[in-house]
């Protein structure tokens, strides 16, 4: 997100705002979080928050991203299938944790709040998708995957079932499901060396 120009942010104040926003998000869900409540908990003025973020969705996404990013490192084991298994397993664990369940709430709220939907797509999902793209591109480069692989469609093929279970069916996102899913997906996208 592009930061507003002006005086640089006070790091401690920014941390307090992000912590307050994240705590409120976990405690009450996105719909109940307000800039007023964030300001009150962080012991800052609303003006300070609005000076640094354009709206509630942006500050909430920053707080969520600062907490979530460290939980989803990008693996590079030398094997595309191992990397994808690790990445999908880590993502499934995160999505089913209390912190990860915030994604459900953000997606749901995003159906009515276009600014929030734009924030979570551009700042959370697009970077995760880019991570997946890099893993698959390494697999193509190493000859593990088809040279003419449609990477964007492959990402949808691998990750779509996670979100279908998470948001629609409510079925488990466990390791046996992930292994079967990835083995099925890789039957169609791996190189036939």
C-alpha positions as CSV (number, residue, x, y, z in Angstrom):
1,X,0.0,0.0,0.0
2,X,1.3,3.4,-0.9
3,X,1.9,5.5,2.3
4,X,0.8,9.1,2.5
5,X,3.4,11.7,2.3
6,X,4.2,13.9,5.3
7,X,6.0,13.3,8.6
8,X,7.4,9.8,8.9
9,X,5.4,7.4,11.0
10,X,6.3,6.9,14.6
11,X,7.2,3.1,14.7
12,X,5.8,2.6,18.3
13,X,2.6,4.4,17.5
14,X,2.2,2.4,14.3
15,X,2.8,-0.9,16.2
16,X,0.2,0.1,18.8
17,X,-2.4,0.9,16.1
18,X,-1.7,-2.4,14.2
19,X,-1.8,-4.4,17.4
20,X,-5.0,-2.8,18.5
21,X,-6.6,-3.4,15.1
22,X,-5.5,-7.0,15.0
23,X,-6.7,-7.7,18.6
24,X,-10.1,-6.2,17.8
25,X,-10.3,-8.1,14.6
26,X,-9.7,-11.4,16.4
27,X,-12.0,-10.5,19.3
28,X,-15.0,-9.1,17.4
29,X,-14.6,-9.7,13.6
30,X,-14.2,-7.2,10.9
31,X,-17.7,-5.8,11.0
32,X,-17.4,-4.7,14.7
33,X,-14.0,-3.0,14.2
34,X,-14.2,0.7,13.9
35,X,-11.5,3.4,13.6
36,X,-12.9,4.8,16.9
37,X,-12.3,1.5,18.7
38,X,-8.8,1.1,17.2
39,X,-7.9,4.7,18.2
40,X,-9.2,4.2,21.7
41,X,-7.4,0.9,22.3
42,X,-4.1,2.2,20.7
43,X,-4.5,5.5,22.7
44,X,-4.2,7.6,19.6
45,X,-6.5,10.0,17.8
46,X,-8.6,9.0,14.9
47,X,-6.8,11.7,12.9
48,X,-3.5,9.8,13.4
49,X,-5.0,6.7,11.9
50,X,-6.6,8.6,9.0
51,X,-3.3,10.4,8.4
52,X,-1.6,7.0,7.8
53,X,-4.4,4.9,6.3
54,X,-7.3,5.9,4.0
55,X,-9.9,3.8,5.7
56,X,-10.7,1.0,8.2
57,X,-10.1,-1.7,5.6
58,X,-6.6,-0.6,5.0
59,X,-5.5,-0.5,8.6
60,X,-7.2,-3.8,9.3
61,X,-5.5,-5.4,6.3
62,X,-2.1,-4.0,7.4
63,X,-2.6,-5.5,10.9
64,X,-3.7,-8.8,9.5
65,X,-0.8,-8.9,7.0
66,X,1.8,-8.1,9.5
67,X,0.6,-11.0,11.6
68,X,0.0,-13.5,8.8
69,X,3.1,-13.0,6.5
70,X,5.5,-14.7,8.9
71,X,3.3,-17.8,9.1
72,X,3.5,-18.5,5.4
73,X,7.1,-18.7,4.2
74,X,7.8,-19.8,0.7
75,X,9.5,-23.2,0.5
76,X,12.3,-24.0,-1.9
77,X,13.3,-27.7,-1.3
78,X,14.4,-28.4,-4.9
79,X,11.2,-30.3,-5.7
80,X,8.1,-28.5,-7.0
81,X,5.7,-31.1,-5.6
82,X,7.4,-31.0,-2.1
83,X,7.3,-27.2,-2.2
84,X,3.6,-27.1,-3.2
85,X,2.7,-29.7,-0.5
86,X,4.5,-27.6,2.1
87,X,2.9,-24.4,0.9
88,X,-0.6,-25.8,0.7
89,X,-0.3,-27.6,4.1
90,X,1.0,-24.4,5.7
91,X,-1.9,-22.4,4.1
92,X,-4.5,-24.9,5.2
93,X,-3.2,-24.9,8.8
94,X,-3.3,-21.1,8.8
95,X,-6.7,-20.9,7.2
96,X,-8.2,-23.2,9.9
97,X,-6.5,-21.3,12.8
98,X,-8.3,-18.5,14.6
99,X,-6.1,-16.0,12.8
100,X,-6.8,-17.6,9.5
101,X,-10.5,-17.7,10.0
102,X,-10.3,-13.9,9.7
103,X,-9.9,-14.6,6.0
104,X,-13.5,-16.0,5.9
105,X,-14.8,-12.9,7.6
106,X,-12.8,-10.6,5.3
107,X,-14.1,-12.5,2.2
108,X,-17.6,-12.3,3.5
109,X,-17.4,-8.6,4.3
110,X,-15.7,-8.0,1.0
111,X,-19.0,-9.0,-0.8
112,X,-20.5,-5.8,0.6
113,X,-17.4,-3.6,1.1
114,X,-15.6,-3.1,-2.2
115,X,-12.7,-1.3,-0.6
116,X,-12.1,-4.2,1.7
117,X,-12.3,-6.7,-1.2
118,X,-9.8,-4.6,-3.2
119,X,-7.5,-4.5,-0.2
120,X,-7.5,-8.3,0.5
121,X,-7.2,-9.2,-3.2
122,X,-4.3,-6.8,-3.9
123,X,-2.5,-7.1,-0.6
124,X,-3.1,-10.7,0.6
125,X,-4.2,-12.9,-2.2
126,X,-2.2,-11.5,-5.1
127,X,1.1,-11.8,-3.2
128,X,0.3,-15.4,-2.2
129,X,-0.6,-16.1,-5.8
130,X,2.7,-14.7,-6.9
131,X,4.5,-17.0,-4.4
132,X,2.7,-20.0,-5.9
133,X,3.6,-18.7,-9.4
134,X,7.3,-18.6,-8.5
135,X,7.2,-22.2,-7.2
136,X,5.5,-23.5,-10.3
137,X,7.9,-21.5,-12.6
138,X,10.8,-23.1,-10.8
139,X,9.2,-26.5,-11.5
140,X,8.9,-25.7,-15.2
141,X,12.5,-24.4,-15.4
142,X,13.8,-27.6,-13.7
143,X,11.7,-29.8,-16.2
144,X,9.4,-31.2,-13.5
145,X,6.3,-29.6,-15.0
146,X,5.1,-29.2,-18.6
147,X,6.9,-26.5,-20.6
148,X,3.7,-25.0,-21.9
149,X,2.0,-25.1,-18.4
150,X,-0.8,-22.6,-17.9
151,X,0.5,-21.5,-14.5
152,X,-2.5,-19.3,-13.6
153,X,-5.0,-22.1,-14.2
154,X,-2.7,-24.6,-12.3
155,X,-2.8,-22.2,-9.3
156,X,-6.6,-22.2,-9.5
157,X,-6.6,-26.0,-9.8
158,X,-4.4,-26.5,-6.7
159,X,-5.8,-23.8,-4.4
160,X,-9.4,-23.6,-5.5
161,X,-10.4,-26.8,-3.7
162,X,-9.0,-25.3,-0.4
163,X,-11.2,-22.3,-0.6
164,X,-14.2,-24.3,-1.8
165,X,-13.9,-26.5,1.4
166,X,-13.2,-23.5,3.6
167,X,-16.0,-21.3,2.3
168,X,-18.7,-23.6,0.9
169,X,-18.7,-27.2,2.2
170,X,-16.9,-26.9,5.5
171,X,-15.1,-30.2,5.0
172,X,-11.7,-30.9,6.5
173,X,-8.5,-29.3,5.2
174,X,-6.3,-32.0,6.5
175,X,-3.0,-33.5,5.3
176,X,-4.6,-36.6,3.6
177,X,-6.9,-34.3,1.6
178,X,-4.0,-32.1,0.6
179,X,-1.8,-35.0,-0.5
180,X,-4.6,-36.5,-2.7
181,X,-5.4,-33.1,-4.1
182,X,-1.9,-32.3,-5.1
183,X,-1.2,-35.8,-6.5
184,X,-4.4,-35.5,-8.7
185,X,-3.4,-32.0,-9.8
186,X,0.2,-33.0,-10.6
187,X,-1.0,-35.9,-12.7
188,X,-2.2,-33.3,-15.2
189,X,0.6,-30.7,-14.9
190,X,3.8,-32.7,-14.4
191,X,6.3,-33.3,-17.2
192,X,6.1,-36.7,-19.0
193,X,10.0,-37.0,-19.1
